[in-house]
Amino acid sequence: MNFETKLVNLKIKDQYGATNTPVYLSNSFAYEDAEELEKVFKNRALGYVYSRVSNPTIKALEDKLASLEGGKQSILAASGMAAISTATLTLLEAGDEFVATSSLFGGTYNLFKNYQKYGITPRFSQGVERDDIAKLITNKTKFVFLETLGNPKLDIPDIKGIAEVCQKNNIPLIVDSTMTTPALIKPLELGANIVIHSTSKYINGTANSIGGVIIDGGNFDWTIFANFSEYKRFGKLAFTVKARGETFKDFGPSSSPLTSLLNELGIPTLALRMEKHSNNALELANFLLEHPKVKEVNYPGLESNKYNERAKNLLENGFGGMLTLRVGSKDKAFKVINNLEYFYNLANIGDVKSLVIHPASTIYAKNTVKEREALGAYDDLIRVSVGIEDIEDLKADFAQALK
């Protein structure tokens, strides 16, 4: 199936013919005999044991998201941050290093920085080109991590080039595609090995539940790592088996069946919403670009944007729903936010509603000035998650707020 058909027609298997995923509100699952349950516990048979580890409702969404990304398996977690921590801690041990771009969501950056407390060294690149990453790789590097679109820098990494560097050094590439979703880009096709989403954002679409997902491309030989030795028999799916059977099971960042269902409800409209988000964001960006009180507009869809050519080459059907603008000072940024009528002032993105936030005083409040600037969270910067409302209303709202 083509992508938009797949969004609607990824069918479930249900003995009663249900076309929507049934919700299994069961903590655990019974077996007729002890031998069969032993096989499931020892990864010698498929089955459900306890909903903290797996659940039929949750697996339905896991299978859909894996299929949409072109992956082999996935693990649904309680949040995007739970997905990132589970994926990375499955690979890391004390003494290891990893490389990440410095253009990261604040929560991700702070998590990675805090890994130093456990004897793990993050190395943050200054740029998003292949050479920026290559020069930081050592024989202790366990993976490279990047975002398809920096949040809030909106820079676009050379994903293909960085993937080639990873392949040359025999290390996996983990890509957070929350900002773009498979409606705009499929990182596994560009050479990534693991894709992560905060499903709370565009996949859910209506901001009614939290979630995250880890999607395994099944395209890396994980058995080269010593801490995967007991999972060799699972070959290229060793990562998912180890992640679910160790990190995920032990830390317990599981989603609930009801939350899973709420996230799944956004899937059929994903392509339509991403197209509308992108179209609105591009038109609003062009409007703000011409406004005399706006000092700078950052959106990859603008012809003048540094990453416009790369965005055209990598992204399909739009440039995403986020833009940023700078207005000269923190005081002015606050005044604009306080005078907007249709934009909700809150810490989220990807909602059908339009949202704004001042990142420097909120998401990055605990970071140093130097860190905030490296992450693109300037004092006069406003981050805008553009919704699917009538664009004329959104432009008029910004016009009156800037006035």
C-alpha positions in Angstrom: 0.0 0.0 0.0 1.0 3.6 -0.5 1.5 5.6 2.6 -1.9 7.4 2.9 -3.7 4.1 2.2 -1.6 2.4 4.8 -2.5 5.0 7.4 -6.2 4.1 7.1 -6.0 0.4 6.2 -3.5 -1.2 8.5 -5.9 -3.9 9.7 -6.0 -5.6 13.0 -6.6 -9.3 13.6 -9.6 -9.7 15.8 -11.6 -12.9 16.3 -14.9 -10.9 16.3 -14.1 -8.8 13.2 -13.6 -5.5 15.1 -12.1 -2.8 12.8 -10.9 -0.7 15.7 -8.3 -2.0 18.2 -9.9 -3.7 21.2 -8.7 -2.4 24.6 -7.3 -5.2 26.8 -7.5 -3.9 30.3 -5.6 -6.8 31.9 -2.5 -6.7 34.0 -1.4 -10.2 33.2 -2.3 -13.1 30.9 -3.1 -16.7 32.0 -1.7 -19.9 30.4 -3.1 -23.4 30.5 0.2 -25.1 31.5 3.4 -24.1 33.2 5.6 -25.3 30.3 4.1 -22.8 27.9 4.6 -19.9 30.3 8.2 -20.9 30.8 8.8 -20.8 27.1 7.4 -17.3 26.9 9.6 -16.1 29.8 12.7 -17.6 28.2 12.0 -16.0 24.7 11.3 -19.4 23.2 7.7 -18.7 22.4 5.6 -15.6 21.6 3.0 -14.5 24.1 1.8 -11.9 26.6 2.8 -12.2 30.2 2.4 -8.8 31.9 1.2 -5.5 30.5 4.2 -3.7 31.8 6.2 -5.6 29.2 3.6 -6.1 26.4 -0.1 -6.0 25.8 -2.3 -6.8 22.7 -3.7 -3.3 22.5 -0.2 -1.7 22.7 1.2 -4.2 20.2 -1.4 -3.1 17.6 0.0 0.4 17.7 3.6 -0.9 17.8 3.0 -2.9 14.7 1.4 0.0 12.9 4.1 2.5 13.7 6.8 0.0 12.7 5.1 -0.6 9.4 4.7 3.2 8.7 8.4 3.7 9.2 9.4 0.6 7.3 10.8 -1.0 10.5 10.7 -4.5 11.7 9.7 -4.1 15.4 8.9 -1.4 17.8 8.4 -0.7 21.5 5.8 1.7 22.8 6.9 3.7 25.9 5.2 6.0 28.3 6.7 9.2 26.8 9.2 10.3 24.2 11.8 10.7 26.9 11.1 7.2 28.1 11.7 6.0 24.5 15.0 7.9 24.3 16.2 6.7 27.7 15.2 3.1 27.0 16.8 3.0 23.5 20.1 4.6 24.6 20.5 2.7 27.9 20.0 -0.6 26.1 23.3 0.2 24.4 25.3 2.1 27.0 27.5 0.9 29.9 29.8 2.8 32.2 32.9 3.9 30.2 31.0 4.2 26.9 30.7 7.4 24.8 28.2 8.5 22.3 27.9 11.4 19.8 24.9 13.7 19.5 24.3 17.0 17.7 23.9 20.0 20.0 20.7 20.8 18.3 18.4 18.9 20.6 15.2 19.2 22.5 16.0 20.5 26.0 14.9 17.4 27.7 17.0 15.2 25.5 20.1 17.4 25.9 19.7 17.4 29.7 19.2 13.6 29.9 22.4 13.1 27.8 24.4 15.6 29.9 23.3 13.8 33.1 24.6 10.5 31.8 28.0 11.8 32.9 26.9 11.0 36.5 27.0 7.3 35.5 30.4 7.2 33.8 29.0 7.7 30.3 30.4 10.5 28.1 28.3 12.4 25.6 30.1 14.3 22.9 28.0 17.1 21.4 28.9 18.3 17.9 28.9 22.0 17.0 27.2 21.4 13.7 25.0 18.9 11.8 27.3 17.9 8.9 29.0 14.6 8.5 32.4 15.9 9.4 31.1 17.5 12.6 30.1 14.0 13.7 33.0 12.1 12.2 35.7 13.9 14.2 34.0 13.1 17.5 33.8 9.3 17.0 36.3 7.2 19.0 36.7 3.5 19.7 34.4 4.0 22.7 31.5 5.4 20.7 28.3 3.3 21.0 26.0 5.3 18.7 25.2 8.6 17.1 22.0 10.5 17.9 20.3 13.3 16.0 16.9 14.9 15.3 15.5 15.2 11.8 14.7 18.8 12.6 16.4 20.5 15.5 14.1 21.8 18.2 14.1 24.8 18.3 17.1 25.5 16.0 15.3 23.9 13.0 18.6 22.9 11.5 18.6 19.8 9.3 21.4 17.2 9.6 23.1 15.6 6.7 21.3 12.3 7.6 22.6 10.3 4.6 26.2 11.5 5.1 26.1 10.9 8.9 24.6 7.4 8.2 27.6 6.7 5.9 30.0 7.7 8.7 28.2 5.4 11.2 28.3 2.5 8.7 32.0 3.1 8.1 32.7 3.0 11.9 30.2 0.1 12.5 28.1 2.0 15.0 24.3 2.5 14.9 22.5 5.8 14.0 19.5 6.7 16.2 17.2 9.4 14.8 14.4 11.3 16.6 11.8 12.0 14.0 9.2 13.5 16.2 9.1 16.8 14.3 8.6 15.2 10.9 6.9 11.9 11.3 6.9 9.3 8.5 4.5 11.5 6.6 7.5 13.8 5.8 10.6 11.6 6.1 11.6 8.0 6.7 15.0 7.9 8.3 15.5 4.2 7.9 15.5 4.6 4.1 18.4 7.1 4.6 20.5 4.8 6.6 19.3 5.1 10.2 19.0 2.0 12.4 16.6 3.2 15.1 13.8 5.8 14.8 12.2 7.4 17.8 9.0 9.5 18.2 7.3 11.3 20.9 3.9 10.0 19.9 2.4 12.8 22.1 3.0 15.2 19.3 2.0 14.9 15.7 1.2 11.2 15.7 -1.4 11.8 18.4 -2.3 15.2 17.0 -4.8 16.3 19.6 -2.7 16.5 22.8 -4.8 14.1 24.8 -2.2 11.5 25.8 1.6 11.0 26.3 3.6 8.4 24.6 6.8 7.5 22.8 8.0 4.7 20.5 11.3 3.0 19.5 11.3 1.6 16.0 14.0 -1.0 15.1 14.9 -1.0 11.4 16.3 -4.6 11.7 19.3 -3.4 9.6 22.2 -3.4 12.1 24.3 -6.3 13.5 23.9 -5.7 17.2 25.9 -8.8 18.1 29.2 -6.9 17.5 28.6 -5.4 21.0 29.8 -7.5 24.0 26.7 -6.6 26.0 24.5 -8.3 23.3 26.3 -11.7 23.5 23.3 -13.6 24.9 21.0 -12.2 22.2 23.1 -13.4 19.2 20.4 -15.9 18.2 18.0 -13.0 17.5 20.4 -11.6 14.8 19.4 -8.1 13.6 16.4 -8.0 16.0 18.6 -8.5 19.0 18.2 -4.8 19.9 14.4 -5.0 20.3 14.6 -8.3 22.3 17.3 -6.9 24.7 15.5 -3.5 25.0 12.2 -5.1 25.9 13.6 -8.0 28.0 16.0 -5.9 30.0 15.9 -2.1 30.0 12.2 -1.7 29.3 11.1 -4.5 31.6 13.5 -3.4 34.4 12.8 0.3 34.4 9.1 -0.1 33.7 8.4 2.9 31.4 5.3 1.2 29.9 2.3 2.9 28.3 -1.2 1.9 29.2 -3.7 0.3 26.8 -6.0 3.3 26.9 -3.2 5.7 26.2 -2.1 3.5 23.4 -5.5 3.6 21.8 -5.7 7.5 22.1 -2.4 7.7 20.3 -3.5 5.3 17.6 -6.6 7.4 16.9 -4.4 10.0 15.3 -2.8 7.7 12.7 -5.5 7.8 9.9 -5.4 11.6 9.7 -1.6 12.0 10.0 -0.8 12.8 6.4 -3.7 15.3 6.1 -2.6 17.0 9.3 1.0 17.2 8.4 0.2 18.7 5.0 -2.0 21.4 6.7 0.5 22.1 9.5 3.3 22.5 6.8 1.2 24.7 4.5 0.1 27.0 7.4 3.6 27.2 8.8 5.1 28.2 5.4 2.5 30.9 4.9 2.8 32.3 8.4 6.6 32.3 8.1 6.4 34.3 4.8 4.0 36.7 6.5 6.3 37.2 9.5 9.4 37.6 7.3 7.9 40.8 5.9 6.8 42.2 9.3 9.0 45.2 10.4 8.9 44.2 14.1 10.2 40.7 13.5 14.0 40.6 13.5 14.4 37.0 12.2 12.2 34.1 11.0 13.5 30.6 11.0 11.6 28.0 8.9 13.3 25.5 6.5 10.6 26.0 3.9 11.7 29.6 3.3 13.8 30.0 0.1 16.2 32.2 2.1 16.7 29.5 4.8 20.2 27.9 5.1 18.7 24.4 5.0 16.1 25.0 2.3 17.8 22.9 -0.3 18.4 20.0 2.1 14.9 20.2 3.2 13.6 20.0 -0.4 15.8 16.9 -0.9 15.0 15.1 2.4 11.4 16.1 3.3 8.3 15.0 1.4 5.0 16.8 1.3 6.0 19.8 3.5 8.6 21.3 5.8 6.9 20.7 9.2 4.7 22.7 11.5 7.2 24.6 13.6 8.8 27.9 13.1 10.7 30.4 15.3 10.9 34.2 15.3 13.1 36.7 17.1 11.8 40.0 18.2 14.7 41.8 19.7 14.4 41.2 23.5 12.9 38.9 26.1 10.5 41.7 27.1 9.2 42.0 23.6 8.9 38.2 23.2 6.7 38.1 26.4 4.5 41.0 25.2 3.9 39.2 21.8 3.0 35.9 23.6 0.8 37.7 26.1 -1.2 39.4 23.3 -1.8 36.4 21.1 -5.4 35.3 21.2 -5.5 32.1 19.2 -2.1 30.6 20.2 -2.0 28.6 23.4 1.1 29.5 25.6 2.2 26.0 26.7 5.0 23.4 26.4 4.0 21.1 23.6 4.1 20.8 19.8 2.2 18.9 17.2 -1.3 19.8 18.4 -4.0 20.7 15.9 -4.2 23.9 17.9 -1.5 26.6 17.4 0.9 26.9 20.3 3.7 29.3 21.4 6.3 29.3 24.0 9.4 31.2 25.1 11.9 28.4 25.2 14.7 30.2 27.1 12.6 30.9 30.2 10.8 27.5 30.2 12.2 24.4 28.6 15.8 25.6 28.8 15.5 27.6 32.1 18.0 25.4 33.9 20.6 25.6 31.2 23.4 28.1 31.2 23.4 31.1 28.8 26.1 29.4 26.7 24.2 26.2 26.5 20.9 28.0 25.6 22.6 29.8 22.7 24.3 26.6 21.5 20.8 25.0 21.5 19.2 27.9 19.7 17.1 29.1 22.7 17.8 32.8 22.5 16.2 35.3 25.0 14.2 37.0 22.2 13.1 33.8 20.5 9.5 32.6 20.3 8.8 29.0 19.2 5.6 28.5 17.3 3.9 25.2 16.6 1.5 26.1 13.9 -1.9 24.4 14.0 -4.5 23.6 11.3 -6.8 26.6 11.8 -7.6 29.1 9.1 -4.3 30.8 8.2 -5.9 34.2 7.8 -6.9 34.1 11.5 -3.4 33.1 12.5 -1.8 35.9 10.5 -4.2 38.5 11.8 -3.6 37.3 15.4 0.2 37.8 15.0 -0.3 41.1 13.3 -2.3 42.5 16.2 0.0 41.0 18.8 3.1 42.5 17.2 1.3 45.8 17.0 
